[in-house]
Amino acid sequence: MSHSHRQAFINTKKYYGITNKALYDHTGVSQSHISEYINKKRNMTTDLLDKLVDAMEELEPGARKYYCELLLGKSFVNIREMVSNMSLKEMSQVMAEMADALDTANSHLMVS
């Protein structure tokens, strides 16, 4: 499920524990402006929202990716990062699953 910009902003702030004060300190955008945006009492320009998302990324690396994933309703997996954190047994299991999936896909192509 995708989120609106406002909801993605709110959820990202909550997920990373980013305060309005921290955003103010990084961007100069007043805490009241941020609060009014969150509470649907005020809108925000795209440029200003980009500035706040950039600040969230500076404060908490990965925040921009999380925000974008919420907007799109998709999760982007960094395969290299995922594999580097796996044990050899886990990698072997993943490779076996991938080989099975490729075999299945190839057999469906040959039948068509």
Residue pairs with C-beta under 8 A, 6 or more apart in sequence:
1 73
2 70
2 71
2 72
2 73
3 11
3 70
3 71
3 73
5 49
5 71
6 37
6 38
6 40
7 70
8 67
8 68
8 70
8 71
9 37
9 38
9 49
9 52
9 53
9 67
10 38
11 70
12 18
12 53
12 56
12 63
12 66
12 67
12 70
13 19
13 23
13 56
15 63
15 66
16 56
16 59
16 60
16 62
16 63
16 66
17 60
18 56
18 59
18 60
18 63
20 31
20 34
20 35
21 31
22 55
22 59
23 29
23 31
23 34
23 52
23 55
23 56
23 59
24 30
24 31
24 34
26 55
26 58
26 59
27 51
27 52
27 55
29 48
29 51
29 52
33 42
33 44
34 52
36 42
37 43
37 44
44 52
53 63
53 64
53 67
54 64
56 63
56 64
56 67
57 63
57 64
65 76
68 76
69 75
69 76
83 91
83 94
86 94
